[in-house]
Amino acid sequence: MNRKSVKVVVAGGFGTGKTTLVGSVSEIAPLTTEEVLTAPSEGVDDLTGIEDKSKTTVALDFGRITVNSDVVLYLFGTPGQDRFWFIWDELAVGAIGAIVLVDTRRLDASFPAIDYFERRRIPFVAAVNMFFGECPYTEDEIRGALKLNPSVPLVWCDARDRQSSKQALIALVKHAMTRLPAGTSAAR
């Protein structure tokens, strides 16, 4: 069997739902590197709007989805705080693209992730995570606030819901496939 692997990054700001999304779609128990937020992180990690958050990813999250007998999708969730961004370069190597999770209560938390993938010309979709409640903004308002290029798909998902998270992944793979040069394959 000549199985091909496809790498996807799940990124976004601190507390946007990256660990939750990886866990909701992974067919294996996801590997997480969550640690309890401690007193030294006070004043460093901005908990505005996410005051109930008690843990944070310090390295990565990892999950797997077998698409079919030939293709396996590997998910790598990034840590959200800027002090861990150095890890992103390693996690992004070889990725076909990324899902950037967006919390509309804290849109500014998404700016660094969007900038990261734009600068590196890595295809991404912006996924508005609905597990925070109803979104008070229209698609056009979100696109404008995030300064999204019109070619970047904006999707709605609930990172807790397997089917919803799968739809965001499907949107990413379709978008990434449109960016491949003719005659190439995304799977390695």
C-alpha positions in Angstrom: 0.0 0.0 0.0 1.3 3.5 -0.9 -0.5 5.6 1.7 -0.1 9.4 1.2 -0.1 11.9 4.1 -1.5 15.4 4.1 -0.5 17.9 6.8 -2.9 20.6 8.0 -2.2 23.3 10.6 -5.0 24.5 13.0 -4.0 28.0 14.1 -5.4 31.1 15.7 -5.1 33.3 18.7 -5.0 32.3 22.4 -8.3 30.6 23.3 -9.9 30.4 19.9 -10.6 26.6 20.0 -7.7 25.0 18.3 -7.4 22.1 20.7 -11.1 21.6 20.7 -11.3 21.4 16.9 -8.4 18.9 16.7 -10.1 16.8 19.3 -13.5 16.9 17.7 -12.3 15.4 14.4 -9.4 13.2 15.2 -10.0 9.5 14.9 -7.4 8.9 17.5 -7.2 10.3 21.0 -5.4 13.6 20.2 -2.0 14.3 21.6 -2.2 17.6 23.5 0.3 19.6 25.4 -2.1 21.5 27.5 -0.8 22.9 30.8 -2.6 24.7 33.6 -2.4 28.5 33.4 -0.3 29.6 36.4 0.3 32.7 38.3 3.4 33.6 36.3 1.2 33.9 33.2 -1.0 36.6 34.8 -0.3 39.8 33.0 1.3 37.9 30.1 -1.8 36.0 28.8 -4.8 38.3 28.1 -7.9 36.5 29.4 -10.3 39.2 28.4 -13.3 37.5 27.0 -12.1 34.0 28.0 -11.9 34.4 31.8 -12.9 30.8 32.4 -9.9 29.4 30.4 -7.8 27.3 32.8 -5.4 25.5 30.4 -3.3 26.4 27.4 -1.4 24.6 24.7 2.4 25.0 25.1 3.7 23.0 22.1 1.1 21.5 19.8 -2.0 19.4 19.4 -1.9 16.4 17.1 -4.7 14.4 15.5 -5.3 12.1 12.6 -8.1 11.5 10.1 -8.0 8.6 7.6 -9.7 9.9 4.5 -9.6 6.6 2.7 -7.2 3.7 2.3 -4.8 5.9 0.3 -4.9 9.3 2.2 -4.4 10.2 5.8 -4.8 13.8 7.1 -2.6 14.9 10.0 -3.7 17.8 12.1 -1.2 20.0 13.9 -2.7 22.6 16.3 -0.5 25.5 17.2 -0.2 27.2 20.6 -1.9 30.7 20.6 0.3 32.9 22.7 3.0 34.9 21.0 5.8 33.5 23.2 5.2 30.1 21.5 5.1 31.4 17.9 8.6 30.1 17.2 7.0 26.6 17.1 4.8 27.6 14.2 7.6 27.5 11.7 8.2 23.9 12.4 4.5 23.0 12.4 3.9 24.7 9.1 6.7 22.9 7.2 5.1 20.7 4.5 1.5 21.8 5.3 -1.0 22.1 2.5 -2.7 24.9 4.4 -4.2 26.1 7.7 -7.5 26.7 9.4 -7.3 30.0 11.3 -9.9 30.0 14.0 -11.6 33.3 14.7 -13.3 34.4 17.9 -15.5 37.4 17.0 -15.4 38.6 20.6 -11.6 39.1 20.1 -11.0 39.6 16.4 -7.6 41.1 17.0 -6.4 37.7 18.4 -6.7 36.4 14.8 -4.5 39.1 13.1 -1.1 37.4 13.8 -2.2 34.0 12.4 -3.6 35.6 9.3 -0.5 37.6 8.8 1.7 34.5 9.4 0.1 32.5 6.6 -0.3 35.4 4.2 3.4 36.2 4.5 4.4 32.7 3.8 1.8 32.2 1.0 0.4 29.2 2.8 -3.3 28.7 1.8 -5.7 29.2 4.7 -9.4 29.5 5.5 -10.7 31.8 8.3 -13.1 29.8 10.4 -15.5 31.8 12.6 -15.8 29.5 15.7 -19.5 29.6 16.7 -19.1 27.8 20.1 -18.8 31.2 21.7 -22.4 32.0 20.8 -24.2 33.8 18.0 -22.1 36.0 15.8 -23.3 39.6 15.8 -21.4 40.4 12.6 -22.0 39.8 8.9 -19.5 38.0 6.7 -18.6 41.3 5.1 -18.0 43.0 8.4 -15.7 40.1 9.5 -13.9 40.1 6.2 -13.4 43.9 6.5 -12.2 43.8 10.1 -9.8 41.0 9.4 -8.7 42.6 6.1 -9.1 39.2 4.4 -8.2 38.9 0.8 -11.3 38.1 -1.2 -9.8 34.8 -2.3 -9.6 33.6 1.3 -12.6 31.5 2.2 -14.5 32.5 5.3 -16.4 29.6 6.9 -18.5 29.2 10.0 -17.9 26.3 12.3 -18.4 25.0 15.8 -15.1 23.5 16.9 -16.9 21.2 19.3 -18.9 19.6 16.6 -17.2 16.9 14.5 -19.3 17.5 11.4 -18.9 21.2 11.5 -15.1 20.9 12.0 -14.9 18.4 9.1 -16.7 20.9 6.8 -14.0 23.6 7.7 -11.3 21.0 6.8 -13.0 20.2 3.5 -13.2 24.0 2.7 -9.5 24.2 3.4 -8.5 21.3 1.3 -10.6 22.5 -1.6 -9.0 26.0 -1.3 -5.5 24.5 -1.1 -6.2 22.4 -4.2 -7.1 25.5 -6.2 -3.7 26.9 -5.4 -1.6 23.9 -6.6 0.1 24.2 -10.0 -1.6 22.0 -12.7 -0.5 18.4 -12.6 0.7 18.3 -8.9 -0.7 16.4 -6.0 -1.2 17.7 -2.5 -0.6 14.3 -0.9 3.0 13.3 -0.2 
